[in-house]
């Protein structure tokens, strides 16, 4: 039987509702949720002593259930005389409950008559569009509700649309969340709105309507993502990242990604707690990495739970307790209701991360600096919140304990643990083993100064000029990453690299032996991650060539998610340089490109040993590294 109207405007028509309830028959029609789902919220705001008005009652059992729970002073109204007559007849034994045929827009009750007014779907039904008439109807209802409700009384509205919001966790299979809106009539200035989400017992306060609407919209999006994911198993499918916040602090507490396996396994569903500090590792930050985890765990679906570096977690049990209700929401529809969901984790447990600084740069936006313990080693990381899956700068740390027992962590530049830094530094060492032809290096994209510091350490007879457009990031390098300008060989200049190259290319005295370009693309949506596209313009490449000595070397850190970007880049570089060499890194999209006017020779065994001995720890295998050095033709 089709109970829907031919046009949404019929929701406002009395004759439609009379016919609707005639067709429904004896079965109660419940909008959204029944009393079982709503009971926790209703018990909080509706007490036996309250006088309650239910508008648009229909044939819902809500008032029956309230009455049977001990709340007897209930008035029910509806514009359909058909349903009012039926409900009066069906509830004769509930003799204190009153049913009246009445329009909620023009109620005949006295001012301040009720302590609670309850609406379950009436306003939603009337909100058929945003026409002047509809908005006027809603305004009349709310005006009437405000009139008949007492001071300190509550207006509770059960709705799915965009006060105190309660997210109702219902057994019904809706793609959007159900909310209970509780409005308390109080003289408060400024007003505030409190919201309770995701089975939490806590409420958090929004001081503006815009913030409250934004929060509810985020909840709607989250529920829709979960609904879509659960409806059908898609091999290799996964949800976007979904954020969950601490309701006491409004800070992000967890992030969730639900991922399906590409191979069917007997074990259906589990959660995996990602240790703090590992969120940006390839294994957990990429779809391919998550598939590796799934294949190791052998589950059809894994829910990845990402801990936040600025949040405190006591242990795995706490994380499990706080996320259990979230994880259950993602379980497949074919999983039995009472199935115990396993929580998996690595040997590191929840991990160890210390927040060093959280601030913002005018140019680069919000950033954070954190110290992470990973496999008994400490690392310091710089991350921009605009591109949170990318580690902007990372350096190993020495842990030092003084005589008083105080512990400090300082950068250790004798360790070379970054693959693309390793490719640049080791190739430069092999090429300039005697350092006679390397006196001046230009590094465009100084960032945290890690590569610059290691260049200065590796080539003690060479001067280094570091260029960065953001003065705040240069300060970060000095404060947190050991970039030391007290060394007279090192100079940093805050300027746009494009502007600096345009000026330098006109001054023959400022030519460099090596120019290194390490500039990220600021657009996280672009498949080209490095360099910024403007550095591949023909005039910029001409300026780079003009800024090099005749035997100079141009080095580019290149990263793209598409092969088209790479082909275009290589083609452009080959039009300016006779020899273009590349090294593609494992398990990463980074590729280091070397451009020059002469052919390279493979380093000798003796030279390779010298390079190895210059580092305490070397991340790359040198034989493998130079085997990957490919001449582009």
C-alpha positions, -999 to +999 in steps of 0.1 A: +000+000+000+014+034-010+008+059+018+029+087+003+011+117-011+012+127-048+027+160-038+045+171-007+020+199-001-006+173+008+012+168+041-005+200+052-039+188+041-064+175+067-082+153+042-049+136+033-043+126+070-079+114+074-074+091+045-039+081+056-051+069+090-080+051+075-056+031+053-031+024+080-057+005+100-050-008+135-012-008+132+005+022+148+025+043+124+057+055+141+078+083+126+115+076+129+117+058+163+095+042+189+094+047+226+121+020+232+146+041+213+135+074+228+131+063+264+166+074+276+161+110+264+124+112+274+131+099+309+157+127+312+133+155+304+097+142+311+087+135+347+055+121+362+045+155+375+047+172+341+018+183+321+025+171+286+012+182+252+019+160+221+012+178+188+004+158+157+000+127+177-013+105+149-018+069+159+016+066+175+019+046+207+043+072+222+016+088+245+004+053+255+039+042+265+045+075+284+012+070+302+020+034+312+054+046+325+037+069+350+032+101+331-006+105+330-013+142+324-010+141+286-029+161+260-028+148+224-038+168+194-040+162+157-058+178+127-072+145+117-106+139+134-104+103+121-073+094+141-084+113+172-117+094+174-098+061+169-072+069+196-099+080+221-117+047+216-085+026+218-073+044+250-105+044+271-087+026+299-062+054+301-089+077+313-067+106+324-052+111+289-070+136+266-073+136+228-085+167+209-089+175+172-069+207+170-045+225+146-011+231+162-009+264+144-040+277+163-042+260+197-070+269+221-050+261+253-042+288+278-008+305+280+018+287+301-004+256+304+022+228+297+056+220+312+065+198+282+055+200+245+065+170+224+066+167+186+076+135+167+076+142+130+049+169+128+072+198+119+091+176+095+058+166+077+048+203+073+083+213+062+075+201+026+095+230+011+108+264+019+079+284+005+066+315+022+034+296+033+053+266+047+077+289+067+047+308+080+031+276+091+062+265+110+065+299+125+029+298+138+035+264+154+066+275+172+049+307+183+020+286+197+044+262+214+063+291+230+029+306+242+015+274+258+047+263+274+057+275+309+089+292+319+116+265+323+094+241+303+109+219+275+100+216+239+112+182+226+112+177+188+121+143+173+134+150+138+158+141+110+163+176+098+186+203+103+181+235+221+197+206+230+203+179+204+203+142+213+214+117+187+189+088+190+206+055+183+178+035+167+174-001+156+156+011+125+178+012+093+179+049+084+206+065+062+204+097+082+205+101+120+174+107+142+177+136+166+157+147+196+157+185+199+150+197+235+142+234+237+140+249+272+121+282+276+146+304+296+157+340+296+194+335+289+217+359+270+236+349+250+218+317+242+236+284+239+230+249+224+241+216+238+246+185+217+248+148+227+261+125+200+271+088+194+258+072+226+279+096+247+266+105+282+283+139+279+269+171+262+291+197+247+281+233+242+279+254+210+277+291+215+263+297+180+236+283+158+261+280+129+284+257+150+254+236+161+242+231+125+277+223+114+280+196+141+247+181+132+256+181+095+288+163+103+268+137+122+245+133+092+274+129+068+290+103+092+257+083+094+252+084+056+288+071+050+282+043+074+248+035+059+263+033+024+293+012+035+271-014+053+245-019+026+267-038+002+301-054+005+324-038-022+357-055-026+385-031-015+359-004-007+364+020+022+348+050+038+365+084+038+380+094+071+353+101+097+361+123+128+348+117+163+352+144+189+357+145+227+324+160+238+340+176+269+367+195+250+353+196+214+387+183+203+392+155+178+395+123+198+394+095+171+394+091+133+378+060+117+383+044+083+363+013+075+380-009+048+368-041+030+393-067+019+399-075-017+401-113-007+372-130+010+382-145+044+363-166+069+367-140+097+342-112+090+348-081+111+373-066+135+387-033+146+424-023+145+438+003+169+466+023+151+493+034+175+499+071+181+525+085+158+518+058+131+488+075+115+509+088+086+529+057+079+524+042+045+509+011+062+480+030+077+478+062+056+472+046+022+446+022+008+473-001-003+489-002+031+456-009+048+450-038+024+484-052+036+472-050+072+439-067+063+457-095+045+479-101+075+449-101+099+427-121+074+394-103+080+368-093+055+364-059+070+387-039+094+378-007+112+410+014+115+409+035+147+434+064+145+445+079+178+453+117+179+487+130+190+473+157+212+450+134+231+458+113+262+449+076+262+456+055+293+457+021+276+442-001+249+413-010+272+403+027+275+404+031+237+383-001+232+357+011+258+354+045+242+352+032+206+331+000+210+298+017+202+313+035+172+327+002+158+294-016+163+277+010+140+299-002+112+294-040+115+280-057+084+243-063+083+248-100+080+268-102+112+247-117+141+237-091+167+255-108+196+288-113+178+318-103+199+339-079+179+377-084+182+400-054+187+434-059+172+466-038+178+503-039+171+530-048+196+534-010+203+500-008+219+487+028+219+522+042+211+540+072+226+536+107+213+544+141+229+530+172+215+557+199+212+538+227+196+505+234+179+502+268+162+495+284+128+515+301+101+499+330+082+511+314+049+510+276+056+481+275+080+477+254+112+505+230+120+517+207+147+551+194+159+552+161+177+578+137+191+569+101+183+584+069+197+586+042+170+603+009+175+623+023+204+634+053+184+622+089+188+614+111+158+602+147+156+577+156+129+562+187+114+527+183+099+504+208+083+468+203+091+458+212+055+476+180+044+475+158+076+486+125+059+519+140+048+549+144+071+564+177+061+597+173+080+610+145+102+643+140+121+656+114+145+662+124+181+688+117+207+674+111+242+697+128+268+694+125+306+712+151+327+726+147+362+693+158+377+675+130+358+657+154+334+652+140+300+655+160+267+653+151+231+675+168+205+678+163+167+704+138+155+715+147+120+741+118+119+712+095+110+700+094+074+666+077+076+647+095+049+648+077+015+646+107-007+671+126+014+693+095+012+691+095-026+700+132-029+729+131-003+745+099-014+744+107-051+759+141-043+786+125-022+794+101-050+795+129-076+815+154-055+837+130-035+866+154-033+843+184-030+865+204-053+837+212-077+810+219-050+814+252-033+778+266-034+745+249-029+710+265-033+682+247-016+647+260-026+622+248-001+642+249+032+612+239+053+623+226+087+659+228+076+667+191+080+680+185+044+699+218+046+715+208+079+726+174+066+740+190+034+761+213+055+773+184+077+781+162+046+800+190+027+819+210+053+837+231+026+805+242+009+782+272+016+745+267+017+717+291+009+682+280+019+651+296+005+616+295+019+586+316+015+574+312+050+593+329+078+574+309+105+586+276+090+622+288+091+618+297+128+604+262+134+635+248+118+657+267+141+637+260+173+628+224+168+648+207+140+684+219+147+688+243+118+718+264+129+725+296+111+753+305+135+775+285+111+787+312+087+784+288+058+747+286+062+722+313+052+684+314+050+664+338+030+627+343+033+614+349-002+594+333-029+617+308-047+603+319-081+612+355-074+647+345-061+654+325-092+643+353-115+668+376-098+696+352-095+694+341-131+704+377-141+735+378-119+763+356-132+783+360-099+756+342-080+757+310-099+755+277-079+771+243-083+740+225-072+704+237-070+679+214-051+642+220-055+621+205-027+588+224-028+555+208-020+524+216-040+500+234-016+469+219-032+462+186-015+436+177-042+462+178-070+478+145-081+511+165-084+524+166-049+559+179-055+570+203-069+545+231-070+534+233-107+547+269-111+583+256-108+578+235-140+570+266-161+594+271-190+607+305-178+614+291-143+634+262-158+653+287-179+661+306-147+673+275-130+696+266-159+709+302-159+716+301-122+738+270-125+775+268-133+785+251-166+791+219-147+762+225-123+736+199-112+699+205-108+681+181-083+643+178-080+622+159-055+593+148-077+561+131-065+528+125-084+499+101-083+497+100-121+522+090-148+511+119-171+526+145-147+559+125-147+560+123-184+554+160-189+580+168-163+607+146-177+600+159-212+604+195-201+637+188-182+652+170-212+646+200-233+670+220-210+695+194-199+715+169-219+714+142-192+684+135-169+688+107-143+660+094-120+658+072-089+624+058-081+620+051-044+603+019-030+569+020-013+566+057-020+556+079-049+587+101-045+613+101-073+645+121-073+655+136-106+691+147-114+698+170-144+732+180-158+754+184-189+777+154-184+774+117-180+777+101-146+800+073-137+791+046-111+810+052-078+838+028-068+836+004-039+860+026-020+837+056-026+807+036-015+824+027+018+833+063+024+797+072+020+785+044+044+811+055+070+799+091+070+765+081+085+757+065+118+726+049+102+720+049+065+684+042+053+693+032+018+713+003+004+739+020-018+743-008-043+705-009-047+703+029-049+728+033-077+713+003-095+681+023-097+698+053-112+682+054-146+692+077-176+661+090-193+662+089-231 
